[in-house]
Amino acid sequence: MEPPVEPPVEPPVEPPVEPPVEPPVAPPVEPPVEPPVEPPVEPPVEPPVEPPVAPPIPPSQVTQEDWAKHIDPVSGDPYWENSRTNQTQWEVP
C-alpha cells in the first residue's frame, strides 16, 4: 500500500500590508495682513506770537515823575526805572 499522499502545504496567506496612514497635514496658516502703520501727522509748529511792542515814547514825553529810584540788591548801587517805558539805567535821569 502506498503511503497516503498529503495535500501540498501552502504557505499561509497574510493579509496585504497597507502603508501607514499619516495624519492629514493642514495647510500653513498665514498671519493676517495688517495695514501699514503710518506715523501720526503732527500739526505744523507755528512760531509763538509775540505781543505787539509799543513804539518808544519820545524823550520829550518822558517826565521826571516817570522815573523811580531803586537799589540793586547785589551791588547796593542805586538805579532808576521808568514806569512808562520799563527802561532801567544806572545814571540819574
Backbone as a chain_set.jsonl record, in Angstrom:
{"seq": "MEPPVEPPVEPPVEPPVEPPVEPPVAPPVEPPVEPPVEPPVEPPVEPPVEPPVAPPIPPSQVTQEDWAKHIDPVSGDPYWENSRTNQTQWEVP", "coords": {"N": [[0.791, -1.133, 0.0], [0.318, 2.156, -0.567], [1.857, 5.029, 0.757], [-0.164, 7.402, 2.336], [-0.997, 10.247, 0.497], [-0.212, 13.407, 1.2], [-1.92, 16.455, 1.15], [-0.547, 19.21, -0.661], [1.229, 21.597, 1.234], [0.341, 24.803, 1.643], [1.73, 28.013, 1.879], [0.748, 30.127, 4.581], [-1.65, 32.581, 3.923], [-1.052, 35.891, 4.113], [-2.561, 38.883, 5.211], [-2.71, 41.674, 2.986], [-0.194, 44.145, 3.343], [-0.787, 47.333, 4.361], [0.214, 50.658, 3.622], [1.368, 52.839, 6.261], [-1.002, 55.033, 7.675], [-0.806, 58.404, 7.449], [-1.371, 61.326, 9.434], [-3.544, 63.874, 8.214], [-2.054, 66.74, 6.739], [-2.345, 69.998, 7.719], [-2.911, 72.965, 5.826], [-0.446, 75.594, 5.741], [-0.89, 78.193, 8.096], [-1.362, 81.467, 7.393], [-0.29, 84.568, 8.737], [-2.567, 87.236, 9.591], [-2.902, 89.897, 7.299], [-1.814, 93.02, 8.084], [-2.662, 96.463, 7.852], [-0.272, 98.905, 6.713], [1.478, 100.765, 9.194], [1.21, 104.102, 9.668], [3.142, 106.966, 10.503], [2.032, 109.262, 13.047], [0.417, 112.244, 12.037], [1.691, 115.308, 12.625], [0.667, 118.539, 13.625], [1.713, 121.508, 11.905], [4.374, 123.363, 13.337], [3.951, 126.423, 14.672], [5.473, 129.6, 14.909], [5.798, 131.226, 18.099], [3.449, 133.716, 19.008], [4.363, 136.948, 19.284], [3.821, 139.524, 21.624], [2.53, 142.696, 20.66], [4.858, 145.312, 20.261], [5.094, 148.287, 21.949], [5.462, 151.457, 20.499], [8.461, 153.359, 20.958], [8.533, 155.835, 23.515], [8.797, 159.195, 22.873], [11.617, 161.071, 24.036], [10.865, 163.643, 24.817], [8.359, 163.348, 25.918], [8.716, 161.891, 28.185], [8.692, 162.186, 31.595], [10.106, 163.517, 34.667], [8.708, 162.409, 36.724], [8.131, 159.893, 35.864], [10.209, 158.27, 36.493], [11.676, 156.03, 38.846], [13.582, 155.522, 41.763], [15.682, 152.812, 42.624], [17.366, 150.274, 44.562], [20.049, 148.255, 43.797], [20.123, 144.873, 44.673], [22.392, 143.274, 44.702], [24.781, 144.794, 44.238], [24.266, 147.044, 45.744], [24.128, 149.537, 44.716], [22.435, 152.482, 43.463], [19.768, 152.491, 41.033], [17.721, 153.55, 38.24], [14.325, 153.305, 37.239], [12.06, 153.51, 34.574], [8.674, 153.955, 34.644], [6.904, 154.154, 32.533], [8.212, 153.327, 30.223], [9.555, 151.076, 30.967], [12.265, 151.067, 31.033], [15.548, 150.743, 32.364], [18.267, 152.251, 34.13], [21.609, 153.177, 35.142], [22.46, 155.755, 35.467], [21.482, 158.977, 36.771], [18.389, 160.16, 35.765]], "CA": [[0.0, 0.0, 0.0], [1.108, 3.375, -0.753], [1.611, 5.947, 1.855], [-1.158, 8.392, 1.932], [-0.436, 11.478, -0.077], [-0.732, 14.565, 1.921], [-2.074, 17.571, 0.224], [0.564, 20.147, -0.53], [1.05, 22.632, 2.248], [0.506, 26.138, 1.051], [2.06, 28.963, 2.932], [-0.437, 30.893, 4.982], [-1.854, 33.838, 3.198], [-1.087, 37.021, 5.032], [-3.302, 39.995, 4.605], [-1.781, 42.648, 2.383], [0.293, 45.194, 4.25], [-1.129, 48.66, 3.848], [1.163, 51.649, 4.14], [0.799, 53.524, 7.424], [-1.798, 56.213, 7.363], [-0.275, 59.59, 8.129], [-2.461, 62.295, 9.639], [-3.536, 64.905, 7.161], [-1.273, 67.941, 7.057], [-3.13, 71.217, 7.487], [-2.133, 73.96, 5.072], [0.141, 76.581, 6.664], [-1.757, 79.329, 8.413], [-0.634, 82.718, 7.189], [-0.775, 85.608, 9.662], [-3.401, 88.225, 8.892], [-2.168, 91.03, 6.739], [-2.213, 94.258, 8.741], [-2.306, 97.624, 7.032], [0.956, 99.553, 7.199], [1.286, 101.785, 10.231], [1.79, 105.38, 9.256], [3.413, 107.802, 11.676], [0.986, 110.275, 13.219], [0.674, 113.532, 11.387], [1.734, 116.368, 13.627], [0.37, 119.838, 13.012], [2.932, 122.328, 11.759], [4.715, 124.186, 14.502], [3.935, 127.834, 14.327], [6.264, 130.366, 15.877], [4.937, 131.887, 19.087], [3.022, 135.073, 18.665], [4.948, 137.937, 20.19], [2.904, 140.656, 21.838], [2.992, 143.88, 19.926], [5.755, 146.188, 21.016], [4.662, 149.681, 21.886], [6.527, 152.31, 19.962], [9.154, 154.07, 22.042], [7.995, 157.149, 23.868], [9.84, 160.21, 22.627], [12.158, 161.635, 25.283], [10.181, 164.877, 25.219], [7.147, 162.996, 26.656], [9.082, 161.223, 29.424], [8.877, 163.209, 32.63], [10.866, 163.109, 35.841], [7.824, 161.612, 37.571], [8.066, 158.524, 35.344], [11.38, 157.529, 36.961], [11.691, 155.666, 40.259], [14.912, 155.093, 42.196], [15.729, 151.503, 43.276], [18.701, 149.863, 44.992], [20.42, 146.927, 43.296], [20.391, 144.05, 45.852], [23.716, 142.653, 44.644], [25.86, 145.773, 44.405], [23.893, 148.112, 46.678], [24.131, 150.805, 43.991], [21.103, 152.896, 43.004], [19.47, 152.54, 39.593], [16.437, 154.193, 38.01], [13.429, 152.575, 36.334], [10.998, 154.335, 34.028], [7.426, 153.191, 34.719], [6.19, 154.206, 31.251], [8.961, 152.627, 29.164], [10.223, 149.914, 31.583], [13.708, 151.209, 30.848], [16.333, 150.923, 33.589], [19.601, 152.802, 33.881], [22.395, 153.479, 36.336], [22.657, 157.203, 35.594], [20.307, 159.737, 37.195], [17.764, 160.729, 34.545]], "C": [[0.858, 1.229, 0.0], [0.839, 4.308, 0.395], [0.597, 7.012, 1.43], [-0.469, 9.69, 1.479], [-1.078, 12.648, 0.674], [-0.872, 15.726, 0.945], [-0.923, 18.563, 0.414], [0.237, 21.251, 0.483], [1.329, 23.974, 1.59], [0.852, 27.104, 2.188], [0.821, 29.766, 3.31], [-0.495, 32.228, 4.243], [-1.971, 34.95, 4.24], [-1.858, 38.152, 4.38], [-2.309, 41.0, 4.035], [-1.428, 43.755, 3.386], [-0.024, 46.54, 3.614], [-0.125, 49.662, 4.422], [0.531, 52.374, 5.331], [0.067, 54.787, 6.996], [-1.234, 57.382, 8.171], [-1.424, 60.59, 8.322], [-2.409, 63.36, 8.556], [-2.785, 66.15, 7.645], [-2.122, 69.16, 6.705], [-2.285, 72.197, 6.689], [-1.577, 74.997, 6.046], [-0.819, 77.762, 6.859], [-0.921, 80.593, 8.266], [-1.183, 83.765, 8.154], [-1.621, 86.617, 8.897], [-2.548, 89.407, 8.435], [-2.702, 92.298, 7.388], [-1.834, 95.433, 7.848], [-1.043, 98.272, 7.576], [0.623, 100.654, 8.199], [1.991, 103.052, 9.776], [2.05, 106.223, 10.5], [2.318, 108.857, 11.807], [1.391, 111.596, 12.577], [0.6, 114.606, 12.461], [1.427, 117.7, 12.942], [1.66, 120.652, 12.898], [3.133, 123.209, 12.99], [4.78, 125.632, 14.046], [4.761, 128.605, 15.349], [5.332, 131.05, 16.872], [4.624, 133.321, 18.67], [3.574, 136.014, 19.728], [3.933, 139.064, 20.409], [3.42, 141.881, 21.097], [3.835, 144.769, 20.841], [5.274, 147.619, 20.84], [5.795, 150.523, 21.313], [7.192, 153.084, 21.108], [8.533, 155.452, 22.267], [9.102, 158.174, 23.618], [10.322, 160.808, 23.944], [11.436, 162.892, 25.741], [8.923, 164.579, 26.039], [7.444, 162.273, 27.963], [9.37, 162.294, 30.46], [9.666, 162.633, 33.801], [10.021, 162.212, 36.742], [7.733, 160.159, 37.103], [9.202, 157.657, 35.887], [11.274, 157.248, 38.456], [13.082, 155.142, 40.595], [14.786, 153.763, 42.937], [17.173, 151.222, 43.682], [18.932, 148.436, 44.487], [20.79, 146.049, 44.489], [21.783, 143.426, 45.841], [24.812, 143.662, 44.952], [25.551, 146.835, 45.461], [23.866, 149.469, 46.016], [22.713, 151.174, 43.568], [20.992, 152.781, 41.481], [18.065, 153.108, 39.455], [15.653, 153.386, 36.988], [12.322, 153.513, 35.892], [9.724, 153.498, 33.979], [6.648, 153.194, 33.41], [6.884, 153.369, 30.189], [9.594, 151.327, 29.652], [11.733, 149.922, 31.359], [14.361, 151.347, 32.211], [17.688, 151.473, 33.208], [20.264, 153.135, 35.195], [22.522, 154.987, 36.567], [21.341, 157.866, 36.027], [19.681, 160.355, 35.942], [17.663, 162.25, 34.595]], "O": [[1.973, 1.268, 0.52], [-0.267, 4.366, 0.932], [0.557, 7.436, 0.275], [0.526, 10.125, 2.059], [-2.296, 12.811, 0.744], [-0.05, 15.931, 0.052], [-0.4, 18.725, 1.517], [-0.886, 21.75, 0.555], [2.411, 24.224, 1.059], [0.327, 27.008, 3.297], [-0.037, 30.047, 2.474], [0.52, 32.88, 3.997], [-2.846, 34.947, 5.106], [-1.812, 38.347, 3.166], [-1.2, 41.151, 4.549], [-2.268, 44.218, 4.158], [0.402, 46.846, 2.501], [0.325, 49.526, 5.56], [-0.69, 52.508, 5.404], [0.478, 55.496, 6.078], [-1.193, 57.351, 9.401], [-2.324, 60.689, 7.488], [-1.338, 63.695, 8.051], [-2.879, 66.544, 8.807], [-2.555, 69.334, 5.566], [-1.068, 72.249, 6.861], [-2.191, 75.25, 7.083], [-1.456, 78.245, 5.923], [0.1, 80.76, 8.934], [-2.393, 83.844, 8.367], [-1.418, 86.829, 7.702], [-1.612, 89.834, 9.111], [-3.885, 92.619, 7.267], [-0.807, 95.4, 7.171], [-0.773, 98.196, 8.775], [-0.37, 101.369, 8.065], [3.198, 103.067, 9.535], [1.263, 106.194, 11.446], [1.745, 109.295, 10.809], [2.557, 111.989, 12.586], [-0.426, 114.783, 13.117], [1.873, 117.953, 11.823], [2.578, 120.495, 13.702], [2.183, 123.718, 13.585], [5.554, 126.001, 13.162], [4.738, 128.28, 16.537], [4.206, 131.411, 16.528], [5.44, 134.016, 18.064], [3.279, 135.879, 20.916], [3.267, 139.496, 19.468], [4.628, 142.057, 20.938], [3.545, 144.938, 22.025], [5.077, 148.093, 19.721], [6.963, 150.298, 21.63], [6.546, 153.415, 22.102], [8.081, 156.122, 21.338], [10.22, 158.018, 24.109], [9.529, 161.026, 24.86], [11.399, 163.178, 26.937], [8.455, 165.445, 26.779], [6.538, 162.058, 28.769], [10.183, 163.191, 30.238], [9.863, 161.422, 33.904], [10.556, 161.354, 37.444], [7.305, 159.29, 37.863], [9.159, 156.434, 35.754], [10.843, 158.1, 39.233], [13.686, 154.41, 39.811], [13.899, 153.595, 43.775], [18.096, 151.872, 43.19], [18.122, 147.538, 44.719], [21.678, 146.418, 45.257], [22.299, 143.083, 46.904], [25.664, 143.429, 45.809], [26.464, 147.454, 46.008], [23.604, 150.469, 46.685], [21.882, 150.296, 43.339], [21.967, 152.949, 40.749], [17.305, 153.148, 40.423], [16.202, 152.86, 36.02], [11.72, 154.217, 36.703], [9.698, 152.445, 33.341], [5.808, 152.319, 33.196], [6.222, 152.765, 29.344], [10.114, 150.555, 28.847], [12.392, 148.89, 31.486], [13.811, 151.983, 33.11], [18.202, 151.21, 32.12], [19.609, 153.348, 36.216], [22.671, 155.443, 37.701], [20.25, 157.396, 35.704], [20.372, 160.999, 35.152], [17.166, 162.868, 33.653]]}, "num_chains": 1, "name": "protein.A"}
